[in-house]
Amino acid sequence: MSNEVIEKENTLKPFSTVQLLNFCLGFFGLQFAWQMRIILSGPVTEGLGASPLLFGLIWLAGPVTGMVVQPIIGELSDKTHTIFGKRRPYLFAGALFASLALWAFPNSAAIAENIANFLHLPLPVFGGLIIAAIMIWIIDACVNAAQGPYRALVPDLVPPKQHSLANAYLSFAIGLGSVVAAGTAPFLKYVFGYQMSIKAQFIMAALAFSLAMLWTCITIKEHNYKKTEEKKEIVKENKEEEITFIKKVSDFFKSSPEVGKICLLQFFTWIGIMSLNIFFTQYATHIVYGIPDLTTATEEMKASYLELINKATNFSSICFAVQNLICFLISIPIGLLSTKFGNKKIHFISLITLALTFIGMGIYKEPGFVLICMAIAGIGWASILALPFAMLSEFIKKGSEGSVMGIFNIFIAGPQVLVCTLLAWIISKCSFIVPQGINYHWEYAFFIGAITLTIAAIITNLIKEK
């Protein structure tokens, strides 16, 4: 065990179950907002005229801001020393601005019209879509600004022996946040007969994100491991020797040969998981429920499909709720199993299971079967949200937690660019004729995702854990 790990082990007190639950509450709010953006961004942008390719390009906001924002914010948070702490300023600011954009996103058409009226200009054809795209970029940038520093709190505050468990609790919060976000509207519809509007769901997400993150900022107390004199010496050294981002990336990979494998594992994993997250609602709407593409449809035609669209959107929400319910239930057991049997064994099994569910959904599109597949997919999702971070935590140098998580996020965000561009382009070229117009083979995303998840599982098996 290295001196750094020994120092942390001796300095940091183990977290109790109550402390771990409190620690992950802000992540609950973050995921609540993110899940709402995943489920409902498709119906909003398609209603504003976004084709499959345009929809994918709008989704570029997530990976691009992830690759740019997280490394920068991670680096800044490592060097930030305020009376509010290192990470908390970024958590609060990210939640605040994301919440404002969450409110504005479903109102994009009205905002575009008001801007045009105020400036006495004609409303552009895609004015509402432009505003929606801007709001998506703001949401994703702010979520990434909060997510990286939040992940860095694990090595900051939690003893090394509890890293796997702490990341499992974050998966627990992600699962719970997704379940509540995805399940609220269907619950109100099927239990009370009330159809919650898309605008109301986004307002709910904004409140959940801002309030939960505020609670975390108030209750989590940050501290540093070095004494004040040692801190001053570190600051002095940093001023004397400027460390560039390229050098940090180089040092990151030089820390161990296994770091490169973990990054490659993430790259192929996130091609697969984002094939599901980005395209599932469109798949449910157009393939499972057979609704034709409505991008260029008249308002009368859109109105005739409104009830079926609500049904398909509710079904998609239920599927995501069930997936994340399983993630919620299995996340802590996965942390315990990985502690006993090793991270890579549990993660390998989880990825293979996830790949099989993708193939199943691509072949058989019956709603009940799709729902079962999404439930099983929750096992892989829980593992993805915890174990790669736990494996990486073994190789993090103290004092670089934020920048390391930012660099690591490149291998989560980078593959999403391929999904948003190349995969979206492939789907846009795979149309077929239906009686009411045209449709697209959205299910092709799952076949490609299954291939990349299988590659990720093979790489996982090659990693040598400490």
HUWOGI-V907593 format. One record per backbone hydrogen bond with DSSP energy under -0.5 kcal/mol. CO is the residue of the C=O (numbers start at 0). NH is the residue of the N-H. E is the energy in kcal/mol with one decimal. If there is no record, write none. Layout:
co=CO nh=NH e=E
co=CO nh=NH e=E
//
This chain:
co=1 nh=5 e=-2.4
co=2 nh=6 e=-2.6
co=3 nh=7 e=-2.3
co=4 nh=8 e=-2.7
co=5 nh=9 e=-2.1
co=6 nh=10 e=-1.8
co=7 nh=11 e=-2.9
co=15 nh=19 e=-2.4
co=16 nh=20 e=-2.2
co=17 nh=21 e=-2.4
co=18 nh=22 e=-2.4
co=19 nh=23 e=-1.4
co=21 nh=24 e=-1.2
co=23 nh=27 e=-1.3
co=24 nh=28 e=-1.6
co=25 nh=29 e=-2.2
co=26 nh=30 e=-2.6
co=27 nh=31 e=-2.1
co=28 nh=32 e=-2.0
co=29 nh=33 e=-2.3
co=30 nh=34 e=-3.0
co=31 nh=35 e=-1.7
co=32 nh=36 e=-1.9
co=33 nh=37 e=-2.1
co=34 nh=38 e=-2.5
co=35 nh=39 e=-2.2
co=36 nh=40 e=-1.3
co=39 nh=43 e=-1.7
co=40 nh=44 e=-2.5
co=41 nh=45 e=-2.8
co=42 nh=46 e=-1.7
co=43 nh=47 e=-0.7
co=44 nh=49 e=-2.2
co=45 nh=48 e=-1.5
co=48 nh=50 e=-0.5
co=50 nh=54 e=-3.0
co=51 nh=55 e=-2.0
co=52 nh=56 e=-2.4
co=53 nh=57 e=-2.4
co=54 nh=58 e=-1.7
co=55 nh=59 e=-0.5
co=56 nh=59 e=-0.9
co=57 nh=60 e=-1.7
co=58 nh=61 e=-1.4
co=58 nh=62 e=-0.7
co=59 nh=63 e=-2.5
co=60 nh=64 e=-2.1
co=61 nh=65 e=-2.0
co=62 nh=66 e=-2.6
co=63 nh=67 e=-1.9
co=64 nh=68 e=-2.9
co=64 nh=69 e=-0.9
co=65 nh=69 e=-0.7
co=65 nh=70 e=-0.5
co=67 nh=71 e=-1.3
co=68 nh=72 e=-3.4
co=69 nh=73 e=-3.0
co=70 nh=74 e=-2.3
co=71 nh=75 e=-2.6
co=72 nh=76 e=-3.0
co=73 nh=77 e=-1.6
co=73 nh=402 e=-0.5
co=74 nh=78 e=-1.1
co=75 nh=79 e=-0.7
co=81 nh=84 e=-1.5
co=86 nh=89 e=-0.9
co=86 nh=90 e=-1.7
co=87 nh=91 e=-2.5
co=88 nh=92 e=-2.1
co=89 nh=93 e=-2.1
co=90 nh=94 e=-1.9
co=91 nh=95 e=-2.4
co=92 nh=96 e=-2.2
co=93 nh=97 e=-1.9
co=94 nh=98 e=-2.0
co=95 nh=99 e=-1.5
co=96 nh=100 e=-1.8
co=97 nh=101 e=-2.3
co=98 nh=102 e=-1.6
co=99 nh=103 e=-1.7
co=100 nh=104 e=-2.3
co=101 nh=105 e=-0.7
co=103 nh=106 e=-1.2
co=104 nh=107 e=-1.6
co=106 nh=110 e=-2.5
co=107 nh=111 e=-2.6
co=108 nh=112 e=-2.1
co=109 nh=113 e=-2.4
co=110 nh=114 e=-2.4
co=111 nh=115 e=-2.3
co=112 nh=116 e=-2.3
co=113 nh=117 e=-2.5
co=114 nh=118 e=-2.2
co=115 nh=120 e=-2.8
co=116 nh=119 e=-0.6
co=123 nh=126 e=-1.7
co=125 nh=129 e=-2.3
co=126 nh=130 e=-2.0
co=127 nh=131 e=-2.3
co=128 nh=132 e=-2.4
co=129 nh=133 e=-2.2
co=130 nh=134 e=-2.4
co=131 nh=135 e=-2.4
co=132 nh=136 e=-2.1
co=133 nh=137 e=-2.1
co=134 nh=138 e=-2.9
co=135 nh=139 e=-2.7
co=136 nh=140 e=-2.4
co=137 nh=141 e=-2.4
co=138 nh=142 e=-2.5
co=139 nh=143 e=-2.3
co=140 nh=144 e=-2.0
co=141 nh=145 e=-1.5
co=142 nh=146 e=-2.5
co=143 nh=147 e=-1.7
co=144 nh=148 e=-0.5
co=145 nh=149 e=-1.5
co=146 nh=150 e=-2.5
co=147 nh=151 e=-2.0
co=148 nh=152 e=-0.8
co=149 nh=152 e=-1.0
co=150 nh=153 e=-1.4
co=150 nh=154 e=-0.6
co=151 nh=155 e=-1.5
co=152 nh=156 e=-2.7
co=153 nh=157 e=-2.6
co=158 nh=161 e=-2.2
co=159 nh=162 e=-1.6
co=161 nh=165 e=-3.2
co=162 nh=166 e=-2.5
co=163 nh=167 e=-1.8
co=164 nh=168 e=-2.0
co=165 nh=169 e=-1.7
co=166 nh=170 e=-1.9
co=167 nh=171 e=-2.3
co=168 nh=172 e=-2.3
co=169 nh=173 e=-2.5
co=170 nh=174 e=-2.9
co=171 nh=175 e=-2.5
co=172 nh=176 e=-2.9
co=173 nh=177 e=-2.2
co=174 nh=178 e=-2.3
co=175 nh=179 e=-2.4
co=176 nh=180 e=-2.3
co=177 nh=181 e=-2.9
co=178 nh=182 e=-2.5
co=179 nh=183 e=-1.5
co=181 nh=185 e=-0.6
co=182 nh=186 e=-2.3
co=183 nh=187 e=-2.5
co=184 nh=188 e=-2.0
co=185 nh=189 e=-2.9
co=186 nh=190 e=-2.2
co=186 nh=191 e=-0.6
co=187 nh=191 e=-1.2
co=187 nh=193 e=-2.2
co=188 nh=192 e=-0.9
co=192 nh=194 e=-0.6
co=193 nh=195 e=-0.8
co=196 nh=200 e=-1.8
co=197 nh=201 e=-1.9
co=198 nh=202 e=-1.9
co=199 nh=203 e=-2.2
co=200 nh=204 e=-1.9
co=201 nh=205 e=-2.2
co=202 nh=206 e=-2.2
co=203 nh=207 e=-2.3
co=204 nh=208 e=-2.4
co=205 nh=209 e=-2.2
co=206 nh=210 e=-2.4
co=207 nh=211 e=-2.0
co=208 nh=212 e=-2.0
co=209 nh=213 e=-1.8
co=210 nh=214 e=-2.0
co=211 nh=215 e=-1.9
co=212 nh=216 e=-2.5
co=213 nh=217 e=-1.7
co=214 nh=218 e=-2.4
co=215 nh=219 e=-2.5
co=218 nh=220 e=-0.6
co=219 nh=221 e=-0.6
co=226 nh=230 e=-2.3
co=227 nh=231 e=-2.2
co=228 nh=232 e=-1.8
co=229 nh=233 e=-2.2
co=230 nh=234 e=-2.7
co=231 nh=235 e=-2.3
co=232 nh=236 e=-2.5
co=233 nh=237 e=-2.5
co=234 nh=238 e=-1.9
co=235 nh=239 e=-1.9
co=236 nh=240 e=-2.3
co=239 nh=241 e=-0.5
co=241 nh=243 e=-0.7
co=243 nh=247 e=-1.9
co=244 nh=248 e=-2.4
co=245 nh=249 e=-2.4
co=246 nh=250 e=-2.9
co=247 nh=251 e=-2.2
co=248 nh=252 e=-1.9
co=249 nh=253 e=-1.9
co=250 nh=254 e=-1.1
co=252 nh=255 e=-0.7
co=255 nh=258 e=-1.1
co=255 nh=259 e=-0.6
co=256 nh=260 e=-1.0
co=257 nh=261 e=-2.4
co=258 nh=262 e=-2.3
co=259 nh=263 e=-2.3
co=260 nh=264 e=-2.6
co=261 nh=265 e=-2.2
co=262 nh=266 e=-2.2
co=263 nh=267 e=-1.9
co=264 nh=268 e=-2.1
co=265 nh=269 e=-2.6
co=266 nh=270 e=-1.0
co=267 nh=271 e=-1.5
co=268 nh=272 e=-2.6
co=269 nh=273 e=-1.5
co=270 nh=274 e=-1.1
co=271 nh=275 e=-1.0
co=272 nh=276 e=-2.5
co=273 nh=277 e=-2.4
co=274 nh=278 e=-0.8
co=275 nh=279 e=-2.0
co=278 nh=282 e=-2.4
co=279 nh=283 e=-3.1
co=280 nh=284 e=-2.4
co=281 nh=285 e=-2.9
co=282 nh=286 e=-2.3
co=282 nh=287 e=-2.0
co=283 nh=288 e=-1.7
co=284 nh=290 e=-1.9
co=293 nh=296 e=-0.8
co=297 nh=301 e=-2.5
co=298 nh=302 e=-2.3
co=299 nh=303 e=-1.6
co=300 nh=304 e=-1.0
co=301 nh=304 e=-0.6
co=302 nh=305 e=-1.0
co=304 nh=308 e=-2.9
co=305 nh=309 e=-2.5
co=306 nh=310 e=-1.8
co=307 nh=311 e=-2.5
co=308 nh=312 e=-2.9
co=309 nh=313 e=-2.4
co=310 nh=314 e=-2.1
co=311 nh=315 e=-2.5
co=312 nh=316 e=-2.3
co=313 nh=317 e=-2.5
co=314 nh=318 e=-2.6
co=315 nh=319 e=-2.4
co=316 nh=320 e=-2.4
co=317 nh=321 e=-2.9
co=318 nh=322 e=-2.6
co=319 nh=323 e=-2.4
co=320 nh=324 e=-1.9
co=321 nh=325 e=-2.2
co=322 nh=326 e=-1.9
co=323 nh=327 e=-2.7
co=324 nh=328 e=-2.4
co=325 nh=329 e=-2.6
co=326 nh=330 e=-1.7
co=329 nh=333 e=-2.4
co=330 nh=334 e=-1.8
co=331 nh=335 e=-2.2
co=332 nh=336 e=-2.9
co=333 nh=337 e=-2.6
co=334 nh=338 e=-1.5
co=335 nh=339 e=-1.4
co=336 nh=340 e=-3.4
co=337 nh=341 e=-1.8
co=341 nh=345 e=-1.3
co=342 nh=346 e=-2.4
co=343 nh=347 e=-2.4
co=344 nh=348 e=-1.8
co=345 nh=349 e=-2.0
co=346 nh=350 e=-2.4
co=347 nh=351 e=-2.0
co=348 nh=352 e=-2.1
co=349 nh=353 e=-2.0
co=350 nh=354 e=-2.3
co=351 nh=355 e=-1.9
co=352 nh=356 e=-1.6
co=353 nh=357 e=-1.8
co=354 nh=358 e=-1.8
co=355 nh=359 e=-2.1
co=356 nh=360 e=-2.3
co=357 nh=361 e=-1.9
co=358 nh=362 e=-1.5
co=359 nh=363 e=-2.7
co=362 nh=364 e=-0.6
co=365 nh=369 e=-2.5
co=366 nh=370 e=-2.4
co=367 nh=371 e=-1.8
co=368 nh=372 e=-2.5
co=369 nh=373 e=-2.3
co=370 nh=374 e=-1.7
co=371 nh=375 e=-2.2
co=372 nh=376 e=-2.2
co=373 nh=377 e=-0.7
co=374 nh=377 e=-1.0
co=375 nh=378 e=-1.7
co=375 nh=379 e=-0.7
co=376 nh=380 e=-2.2
co=377 nh=381 e=-2.1
co=378 nh=382 e=-1.7
co=379 nh=383 e=-2.5
co=380 nh=384 e=-1.9
co=382 nh=385 e=-1.1
co=382 nh=386 e=-2.0
co=382 nh=387 e=-0.6
co=385 nh=389 e=-1.9
co=386 nh=390 e=-2.7
co=387 nh=391 e=-2.2
co=388 nh=392 e=-2.0
co=389 nh=393 e=-0.6
co=390 nh=393 e=-0.8
co=391 nh=394 e=-2.4
co=392 nh=395 e=-1.0
co=396 nh=399 e=-1.9
co=399 nh=403 e=-2.7
co=400 nh=404 e=-2.2
co=401 nh=405 e=-1.9
co=402 nh=406 e=-2.6
co=403 nh=407 e=-2.9
co=404 nh=408 e=-1.6
co=405 nh=409 e=-0.6
co=406 nh=409 e=-1.3
co=406 nh=410 e=-0.5
co=407 nh=410 e=-1.3
co=408 nh=411 e=-1.3
co=408 nh=412 e=-3.3
co=409 nh=413 e=-3.0
co=412 nh=415 e=-0.6
co=412 nh=416 e=-0.8
co=413 nh=416 e=-1.4
co=413 nh=417 e=-0.8
co=414 nh=418 e=-1.5
co=415 nh=419 e=-2.8
co=416 nh=420 e=-1.7
co=417 nh=421 e=-0.6
co=417 nh=422 e=-2.2
co=418 nh=423 e=-1.1
co=420 nh=424 e=-2.5
co=421 nh=425 e=-2.4
co=422 nh=426 e=-2.3
co=423 nh=427 e=-2.1
co=424 nh=428 e=-1.1
co=425 nh=428 e=-0.7
co=425 nh=429 e=-0.5
co=426 nh=429 e=-1.3
co=428 nh=430 e=-0.6
co=429 nh=440 e=-2.1
co=431 nh=438 e=-2.2
co=433 nh=436 e=-2.0
co=436 nh=433 e=-2.5
co=437 nh=292 e=-2.6
co=438 nh=431 e=-2.3
co=439 nh=441 e=-1.9
co=440 nh=443 e=-1.5
co=441 nh=444 e=-1.4
co=442 nh=445 e=-1.3
co=442 nh=446 e=-0.9
co=443 nh=447 e=-1.8
co=444 nh=448 e=-2.1
co=445 nh=449 e=-2.2
co=446 nh=450 e=-1.5
co=447 nh=451 e=-2.0
co=448 nh=452 e=-2.2
co=449 nh=453 e=-1.7
co=450 nh=454 e=-1.9
co=451 nh=455 e=-2.2
co=452 nh=456 e=-2.0
co=453 nh=457 e=-1.9
co=454 nh=458 e=-2.1
co=455 nh=459 e=-2.3
co=456 nh=460 e=-1.6
co=458 nh=461 e=-1.5
co=458 nh=462 e=-0.6
co=459 nh=462 e=-1.3
co=462 nh=464 e=-0.7
//
